[in-house]
């Protein structure tokens, strides 16, 4: 097992943490039987960074355990996004060619499975944890990945058999594809440190994940309508659950009703009325209100924590999320935590 030269006490900032994570990931790629580097690099390492910074004030926690669990969380994230890019047909992710474009669809699926198996093996190799804690971590990772997979399926196939309202469907079925890994960060921290406020930490992780995904959905909605010719028409017909929610589009049954509402042929008067209903200004205003409510909820949760160090780390992360909520294309692409 790769041994780090760092200790908990000299994890001073996020750049130091990223070097630790990237070193471990690079070591793992070098030892891998399969070529996985393109699936792992590059990356911003948000989730492992958060776990390691939270652990800085926990002197009783073994640094190798923290690094191994942090790396495993990043592997879960990487395994999920190469599949996500494949399903969505994305050509690039933050200006880097996506894995399936470089290596093909079949290889993407196989490498994703391999990465998941690798992260579970990593956790089982933890030497400082008792058997019960190790098993709990494995179960948490398995449950999280299952939840991500189910949520991604709901998102791709727009399955709404229970005829849930758009907001309920979005929050309970779509958002988990992002929220569960941030919750896993906080759950892992609570498990490693045996923290008695584990429920609050888990709630904070989910709240962070919600805000992160809502911003990404807003970015996709707004930028997607600016990137090509015919932007006005594209803004009208481009569907998203968040767009349906914040604009209050009429829905009775499921997503198909919304799609028919947006795509239907209309005369000039009806077209003008729909343009007014689905205006970008109204969208940004209403989505901003939703984000503001969720930030208020996040800060309420943070203030419930007993640890001053955890409060500070979460507040820093929340401040970064607030800065992330801007609509400048270049600033978003170049943003890093």
N, C-alpha and C positions, 0 to 999 in steps of 0.2 A: 504494500500500500504506500502511495506517495505521502511523504511526510513534509508538512509545511514548516518553514522557518519562523512563522508568525505565532504570536500568542494572542489571547483575547485582548490583553491590555494595549497592544500596539495596532489594533484595528482602529485607526484614527478617523478615517473618512471613506467615502464610497469608492474613490479611486484605488485606495489600498485594497479594499475588498474585491474590486473587479480584477485586480492583478492576481489575487489568491484564487478566485474562481476560475479565471481563464487559464492559470497554470495547471490547476487540477484537471480541467476539461481537456487541455492539450495533452496532458499525460495519459488521460483515459483514451483519447483518440489514437495516440501512439501505440497503445497496448491492444487496441481493438482488432479483432480478426477481420472485420469489415471496414471499409472506408466510410467513416461517418463525419469527418471534419466539416464538410460542406453543410451538413445538417445541424451542426453545433455552432459554427462561427459564420459571421460575426454575431454579436448579441449585446444588448444593453445590461443584462443580468439584474433586472429590477427586483425580482422575487428573492433570489439568493442574497442580494445586497441587503434587503430589508431584514431577512432572518439574521444575518451575521451582525448587522448594526444593533439589532435588538439584543443580541447575546453578549455584546461588548461589556455590559455591566454585570454579567453573571459569571463571577470568578470560579464557581463550582462546576461549570460546564466545561467538558473537555473540548478543546479547539478542533481536534480531528473529527469528533462527532458532529460538531456544528458545520464544518466544511463539507463533510460527506452528505449530510442531509440537505444542505444548501445546494450542492451540485446535483443531487437527485431531483430536487424540485425544478432546477433549470432543465434537466434532461426531460422531465415530464412535459415541460413547456415546449421544448424544441420538438419532441415527438409529436405533439399536438399541432404545432403551427405548420410543419411541413405537410401534414395531411390537410389542414385547413386551406393552405395555399393551393393544394392539388384540387380539392373539392370546389373552391371558388374560381379556379382557373386563373389565378393571379400570375402575372409574368415577373413581377418584381415585388420585393418587400424592402421598403426604405432604400430604394435605388440599387438593391442587390438582386441579381437573378435568382429566382426561387429554385428550390431543390429539384422539383419535378421537371422543370425546364432543362436543367443541366443533366439529370440522371434518369429521367423517364418515370412514368407513373408506377410501374410494377416495383421498381427499386425503391421508390418513395414509401410505398406501403410496407415492404419488407424491412427497410431500415427503421421505420417508425416502430414496428414490433420489436426489433432488436434493441432499440434504445430503451423501451419500456422494461424489457427483461434485464437490461444492464443496470438500470436505476434500482430495481428491486434487489438485484444481487449486491449492489453497493450497500444497501441498508442492512442486509443480512451479514455483511462483513464488519459491521460496527462492533468493536471489541470492548468498549467501555460501558456499554449499556446492558442492563439485565434482560433476560429473555422476554419478560412480560412487556417491557417498554419497547423493545425491538419489534415484537409482534404487533403492538399497537400502532407503531409507525408504519409498518407494512400494510396493515389494514386501512389506515388513513390514506395512504397513497393509492391503494387499489380502489377504494370508494371514490376518491377524487377523480381518478381517471375514468371510471365508469360514468360518473356524473357528467364529466366533460363530454364524453362520447355521446351520451343520450341527448344532452343539450345541443350539441352540434347537429345531430340528426333532426331535432325539432326545427332548428334554424334553417337547415338546407331544404327539408321536405315540407316545411310549414304545417306540421301535424298539429291539429287543434281539435281532436276528437271530442273533447269535453266542452267544446264551444265556449272557451274562456274569453273574457273581455281582453282587448289588446294589451292593456296595462298589466293584467294578471298573467297573461300568456308570456309577455316580454320579461317580466320580473321573475317568474317561476320556472320558465322553460328555456329562455334564450340567454339571459344574463349568466346563469351558472357556468357556461362554457369559459367565462373569464373569472368569475368570482371565486370558484372553488380552489384555484391555485393560490390566490392571495389568502384565502381562508386557511389553506394547507400550511402556508408560511407561519401564520399565527398559531395554528394548532400544533405544529411541530415545535415551535418555541415553547408553548405551554407544556408539551409532553417532555421535552428535554430538561426543562427547568422545574417541572412539577408545580407549575404556577396555579394558585387557587382561583385566579380570575380567568380561567380558560374560556368560559363562555363569552366574556366581554372581548377578549382578544380575537376570538373567532368572528364575532359580529363586526369588529373593526376591519378584519381582513375582507369580509364580504362587502362591506360598505366601500372600501377602497377599490375593490374589483368592479363594483357597480359603476362608480364614477369613471374609472378607467375605460370601461366598455362603452358607456354612454357618450363619452367624448369621442371615442373612435367611430361610433355610429354617426354622430353629428358630422364629424370630419368627412366620412364617406358620403353622406347625403349631400353635403355642400360642395365638396371638391369634385365629386363625380359629375355634377351638373356644370362645372366650369371647364373641364378638361377637353371637351370635344365641341365641335360645331353643333348648332341646334340646341344650345344649352337650355333655352327656355322650355322647349318641349321635353328635353330629357329630365329637367327638374320635375315636370308634371308627372311623367310616367314612371320615374324611378321610385320603386316602392321600398319602404322599410317599416318595421314595426314601430320604431321610435317616431318616425314621421307621422304615422297614423295616430299615435298616442297624443303627441303634443299639438297636432292640428285638429284633433277631435273629428277625424273623418268618420262618416257614418258606417257603422258595421253592425250587422245583425247575426251573421253566422260565423264566418271565418275569413281567413286572409283572401280567399278567392273573391269574396264580395268587395273587398277594398280594391283589389286589382281591377275588377270590372268597373268599379266606380271611377278609377283613375283613367283607365284605358278607353272608356266608351266614346263613341263618336258624338260630337256635340255641335250645335250651331254657335255662331259668334257670341250671342248673349250668354249661353251656358258656359262657353269657353272662358269668357271674361269673369263670370261668377266663380268658376273653379280656380282661375288664376288668383283671384282675390282670397279665396279660402286657403289655397296652398301657397301663400306668399313666403318668401325666404325670411322677410323681416318678422312676420308672425311666428315662423318656425323658430328662429333664433331667440326671440323674446320668451316664448313658452318653454323651450328647452332649457333656457338659462334659469327660468323659475324652478324647473324640476331639479336642476343641478344644485341650485342654492338650497333647496329643501334638504337634499341629500348631504350636502356639506354640513349643514346645521346638525343633522343627525349624527354624522361622523364625529364632529367635535364634541358633541354631548357624550358619545361613547368614550372618546379619548379621555375626557375629563373624569370619567369614572375609575380610571386606572390608579392603582396605588403607587406604581413605580414612576418616579419622576423621569428616569432615563427613557422608559418606554413612551411616556407622554411626549418627550422632546423629539424622539425619532419619528413617531407617527405625525407629529405636527410638521416636521420638516418634509415628510413625504406628502402630507396634505397640501403644504405650500407649493410643492412642485406640481401637484395635480392642478392647483388653481392656476399656476402659470401656464400649464399645458392647455388650459381651456382658452385658446386663442384660435383665430381662424386664418392666420397667416401660413400659407403652404410651406414655405422654406423654413420658418421657425419650427413648425411641427416636425418636419422630416429630420432636422438637425438637432432636435431636442434630445437630451440624454440625462439620465439620472445616475 
